[in-house]
Amino acid sequence: MGYSDSRHHHQVDRDVFVKVKSPYIRELEPNQVITGLFLVQHKDVRQKKSGEPYLSLTLADRTGDLDAKMWDNAAEALDAFERDDFVRVKGLFQIFQNRPQLTVHKIAAVADGEVDYADYFPASVRDRDEMFAELQTWIASIANPHLRGLLDAIFADPEVALAYRTAPAAKSVHHAWLGGLIEHVLSLCHLAKFTAAHYTDIDFDLLLSGVILHDIGKTRELSYARGFQYTTEGQLLGHIVIGTQMVQEKLRQFPEFPPTLRDLLFHLILSHHGELEFGSPKVPMFAEALLLHHLDNLDSKMECARGLVERDRLVEGHWTGYSSALDRALLKKRRFLGAEPPSKTPEPPKPVATKPAPPASSSPFASKLQEALGQK
């Protein structure tokens, strides 16, 4: 059998595919034949002008993703692997139309045991337990006993606490890594403290509570056991509705919680996207809600900008590709100022200090990922 035989029966030719540590995507050099292990983020079957199929793929590891094309013998590889599989790939890495691209010569699915899962999931550079301890410090600073008691109860739930410090903040747009949600929230906590000191009529306890709870629904909206995807619940309801439900469920334990304060807290969650067309059921209708929306938008956009410049695939020039999230291209300022050579190859991120774990799951993959990241 060859490389493109069925994923259930294929045999790897050890003379060609030697099991070695996979190079990270950011380590790849142009005009070299590479052999490496990658995660398939996207798989699409397309047709050449001749009518023959070819494969258009997005391959990924924790340092980024890579456009890949398999032009020849694609028909034999169609059933060899699926999206979200780990694959061993041999191909020619080149710059095509100012973008990196891998021309795949051979590809085969590999068993989960052949990979180190931590190599394929981007994660916060901060330790997740350290970030959760900081979050608890912010909660402890809330003077309003109703709000502090509610937040204490929510994060006393070990399942919620684990998911909150593990989940990404988004599937792809901003803070899209393990630990991204809590990292985003902690950034907002600092912004909230600064702006509440400037706008002295702001109720900081209420604003801070909204900051901490506004995206809590993402712990159930997003799945991150194998790549970042939306759960069925997330697709049907979205994180705004899910988060409101989570808070409502916990409020049943607090019959003395003031209904007016409850409504303000719900409004913070429901309106934080700012506009109806952006998914908010309501637009912000009091000062703290308006401020939360703008701080959330500011932090997400600044992270979008940083990530766009850092991960941009265009090899030459002073501008990034177009970003649909920002509705523009961005200037690569350091390159424009001569601080970064145009042909500079970014260094791969250093191994992360964090040890994130996915929510409890009965799936073998989630269990292996949990073990690989040091949580078992």
C-alpha positions in Angstrom: 0.0 0.0 0.0 1.2 3.6 -0.7 0.9 6.8 1.3 -2.5 7.6 0.0 -4.2 4.3 0.9 -7.2 4.3 3.3 -6.6 6.0 6.6 -7.6 2.7 8.3 -5.2 0.5 6.4 -2.3 2.7 5.2 1.3 1.8 5.9 4.0 4.4 6.1 7.1 3.9 3.9 9.8 4.2 6.6 12.5 4.7 3.9 10.9 8.1 3.0 8.9 9.1 6.1 11.3 8.8 9.0 9.8 9.6 12.4 11.6 12.8 13.5 10.6 15.9 15.4 8.3 17.9 13.1 9.6 21.3 12.1 7.4 24.2 13.1 5.8 26.1 10.3 7.7 29.2 11.3 11.0 27.3 10.9 10.4 26.4 7.3 12.8 27.9 4.7 11.8 28.5 1.1 12.8 26.2 -1.8 13.4 23.2 0.5 11.8 19.8 0.5 10.4 19.2 4.0 8.9 16.3 5.9 6.8 17.1 8.9 3.8 16.4 11.0 0.9 18.8 10.9 -2.8 19.1 11.9 -5.3 19.4 9.0 -7.4 22.5 9.7 -9.1 22.6 6.3 -9.5 20.1 3.4 -11.2 20.9 0.1 -11.3 18.9 -3.1 -11.2 21.1 -6.2 -10.8 20.6 -9.9 -8.0 21.5 -12.3 -8.8 22.7 -15.8 -8.2 19.2 -17.0 -11.1 18.0 -14.7 -8.7 16.1 -12.4 -9.1 16.7 -8.7 -6.6 18.4 -6.5 -6.5 19.0 -2.8 -6.4 22.5 -1.2 -5.4 22.2 2.5 -4.6 24.3 5.5 -2.0 22.7 7.7 -1.3 24.0 11.2 0.8 23.7 14.3 1.1 25.9 17.3 3.2 28.5 15.4 0.7 29.2 12.7 -0.9 27.7 9.6 0.2 27.1 6.0 -1.6 26.9 2.6 -0.9 23.6 0.9 -1.8 22.1 -2.4 -1.6 18.5 -3.7 -1.7 18.8 -7.4 -0.7 15.2 -8.4 -2.2 11.9 -7.3 -4.8 13.7 -5.3 -7.5 11.1 -6.2 -5.5 8.4 -4.4 -5.2 10.6 -1.3 -8.9 11.7 -1.0 -9.8 9.0 1.6 -6.4 8.9 3.3 -7.2 11.5 5.9 -9.9 13.9 7.1 -10.0 17.4 8.5 -8.7 17.5 12.1 -6.4 14.5 11.4 -2.7 14.6 12.1 -0.8 13.9 8.9 2.8 13.3 7.9 3.6 15.4 4.8 6.4 15.5 2.3 6.5 18.4 -0.1 8.3 21.5 -1.5 8.0 24.7 0.5 8.0 27.8 -1.7 7.0 31.4 -1.9 4.1 31.7 -4.5 2.7 35.1 -5.3 4.4 36.5 -2.3 2.9 33.9 0.1 4.3 30.7 1.6 2.8 27.6 0.0 3.6 23.9 0.3 3.3 21.7 -2.7 2.4 18.3 -1.3 4.1 15.2 -2.8 3.0 12.6 -0.3 0.6 12.7 2.6 -0.7 10.1 5.1 -2.7 10.2 8.4 -0.7 9.2 11.5 -1.8 7.7 14.8 -2.4 10.1 17.7 0.5 8.4 19.5 3.0 9.6 17.0 2.5 13.3 17.9 3.1 15.5 20.9 -0.3 17.2 21.2 1.1 20.4 22.8 2.9 21.1 19.5 -0.4 21.7 17.7 -2.4 24.0 20.0 -1.4 27.6 20.5 -1.6 28.6 24.2 -1.1 31.7 26.3 2.4 32.5 27.4 1.1 33.0 30.9 0.5 30.2 33.3 -3.3 29.5 33.5 -3.3 29.0 37.2 -1.5 32.2 37.7 -4.1 34.0 35.6 -6.9 32.4 37.5 -5.3 33.6 40.8 -5.2 37.1 39.4 -8.9 36.8 38.4 -9.8 35.8 42.0 -7.9 38.9 43.3 -10.1 41.1 41.0 -13.2 39.4 42.3 -12.1 39.9 45.9 -11.7 43.6 45.3 -15.5 44.0 44.5 -17.1 45.8 47.4 -20.7 45.1 46.5 -21.6 41.9 48.4 -24.2 40.7 46.0 -21.9 40.9 43.0 -18.9 39.4 44.8 -21.0 36.6 46.2 -22.4 35.7 42.8 -18.9 35.7 41.2 -17.5 33.7 44.0 -20.2 31.1 43.6 -19.8 30.9 39.8 -16.1 30.3 39.9 -16.3 27.9 42.9 -17.7 25.4 40.3 -14.6 23.5 39.3 -15.9 22.7 35.8 -16.6 26.4 35.1 -13.3 27.4 36.6 -11.3 24.9 34.5 -13.1 25.9 31.3 -12.8 29.6 31.9 -9.0 29.4 32.3 -8.6 27.1 29.3 -11.0 28.3 26.6 -9.9 30.5 23.7 -11.6 33.9 23.5 -12.6 33.3 19.9 -12.3 30.7 17.2 -9.9 32.7 15.1 -10.3 36.5 15.3 -8.6 37.4 18.6 -7.0 35.7 21.6 -7.6 32.4 19.7 -5.5 30.2 21.9 -5.8 28.1 25.0 -6.1 30.5 27.9 -7.1 33.3 25.5 -10.5 34.0 27.2 -9.0 34.7 30.7 -6.1 36.6 29.2 -8.6 38.8 27.3 -10.7 39.3 30.5 -7.7 40.2 32.6 -6.6 42.8 30.1 -10.1 44.3 30.3 -9.9 44.4 34.1 -6.9 46.7 33.9 -8.6 48.8 31.2 -11.7 49.0 33.3 -9.8 50.1 36.4 -8.1 52.9 34.4 -11.2 54.2 32.7 -13.4 54.0 35.8 -10.8 56.2 37.6 -11.1 58.7 34.7 -14.9 58.7 34.4 -15.7 59.1 38.1 -19.5 58.4 37.8 -18.8 54.8 36.7 -19.9 52.0 39.2 -16.6 50.1 39.1 -18.1 47.0 40.8 -20.8 46.7 38.2 -18.4 47.4 35.3 -15.9 44.8 36.6 -18.6 42.2 37.1 -19.6 42.8 33.5 -16.1 42.4 32.3 -15.6 39.1 34.1 -19.0 37.7 32.9 -19.5 39.1 29.5 -17.8 36.2 27.6 -18.4 33.4 30.1 -20.7 31.7 27.5 -17.7 31.0 25.4 -16.7 28.2 27.7 -19.6 26.3 26.2 -19.8 28.0 22.8 -16.4 26.8 21.7 -14.9 23.4 21.4 -11.1 23.0 21.7 -10.4 19.3 22.0 -9.1 19.1 18.4 -8.8 22.5 16.8 -11.1 25.4 17.6 -14.7 24.8 16.5 -18.2 25.8 17.6 -20.2 23.4 19.7 -23.8 22.6 18.6 -25.0 24.7 21.5 -22.7 27.5 20.4 -24.0 27.4 16.9 -27.6 27.4 18.0 -27.5 29.9 20.8 -24.2 31.8 20.8 -22.2 32.9 23.8 -24.3 35.9 24.7 -27.4 33.8 25.3 -25.4 30.9 26.9 -23.7 33.3 29.3 -26.9 34.9 30.3 -28.4 31.4 31.0 -25.3 30.5 33.1 -25.6 33.5 35.3 -29.4 33.1 35.6 -28.9 29.5 36.7 -26.5 30.5 39.4 -28.7 33.4 40.6 -31.3 30.9 41.7 -29.0 30.3 44.7 -29.3 34.0 45.7 -33.0 34.8 46.3 -32.0 38.1 48.0 -30.1 39.3 44.9 -31.7 42.7 44.0 -33.8 42.4 40.8 -32.7 45.8 39.6 -29.0 44.9 39.9 -29.7 41.6 38.2 -31.2 43.4 35.2 -28.2 45.7 34.9 -25.9 42.7 35.0 -27.9 40.9 32.3 -27.9 44.0 30.2 -24.1 44.2 30.3 -23.8 40.7 28.9 -26.6 41.1 26.4 -25.3 44.4 25.0 -21.6 44.0 25.0 -21.3 43.6 21.2 -22.7 47.1 20.9 -24.9 46.9 17.9 -27.8 44.7 16.9 -26.0 43.7 13.6 -23.0 42.5 15.6 -25.1 40.0 17.6 -26.2 42.0 20.6 -29.9 41.6 21.4 -29.8 45.1 22.9 -27.6 48.1 22.4 -25.9 49.5 25.5 -28.3 51.7 27.4 -26.3 53.0 30.4 -22.8 54.2 31.0 -21.2 51.0 32.3 -22.6 49.0 29.4 -21.4 51.5 26.8 -17.9 51.5 28.4 -17.8 47.7 28.5 -18.6 47.5 24.8 -15.9 50.0 23.8 -13.3 48.4 26.1 -14.1 44.9 24.7 -13.9 46.2 21.2 -10.6 48.0 21.9 -8.9 45.0 23.4 -10.1 42.6 20.7 -9.1 45.1 17.9 -5.6 45.7 19.3 -5.0 42.0 19.6 -6.3 41.6 16.0 -3.8 44.2 14.8 -0.9 42.6 16.7 -1.7 39.1 15.5 -2.3 40.3 11.9 1.2 41.8 11.6 2.8 38.9 13.4 1.2 36.2 11.4 0.9 37.8 8.0 1.9 35.5 5.2 3.1 38.2 2.7 6.9 37.8 2.4 7.7 41.1 0.8 6.3 44.6 1.2 5.3 46.9 4.0 1.6 45.9 4.2 -0.3 42.9 5.5 -2.9 41.1 3.5 -6.5 42.3 3.9 -8.2 41.5 7.3 -12.0 41.0 7.2 -12.0 41.5 11.0 -10.4 44.9 10.8 -11.8 45.7 7.3 -8.3 46.9 6.1 -4.7 45.9 5.6 -2.2 47.2 8.2 1.3 48.7 7.8 4.1 46.6 9.0 5.6 49.5 10.9 8.9 47.9 12.0 9.6 46.8 8.5 8.6 50.2 7.2 11.0 51.9 9.6 13.8 49.5 8.7 13.9 47.7 12.0 13.0 44.4 10.5 14.5 43.1 7.2 11.8 42.2 4.7 13.1 38.6 4.4 13.3 38.0 8.1 11.9 34.6 9.1 10.0 34.9 12.4 11.3 32.8 15.2 8.9 30.1 16.5 7.3 30.8 19.9 9.2 29.4 22.8 7.5 26.5 24.6 4.6 27.9 26.6 4.8 28.0 30.4 1.1 27.4 30.7 -0.3 23.9 31.2 -3.9 24.2 29.9 -6.3 21.4 30.1 -9.5 20.9 28.2 -12.8 20.4 30.0 -13.5 16.9 31.2 -14.3 14.6 28.3 -14.7 10.9 27.7 -13.0 11.1 24.3 -9.6 9.4 24.0 -8.2 12.5 22.1 -9.2 14.9 24.9 -7.7 12.5 27.5 -4.5 12.3 25.6 -4.3 16.1 25.2 -4.9 16.5 28.9 -2.1 14.1 29.6 0.3 15.7 27.1 -0.3 19.1 28.6 0.5 17.9 32.1 -2.9 17.9 33.6 -3.3 14.2 34.5 
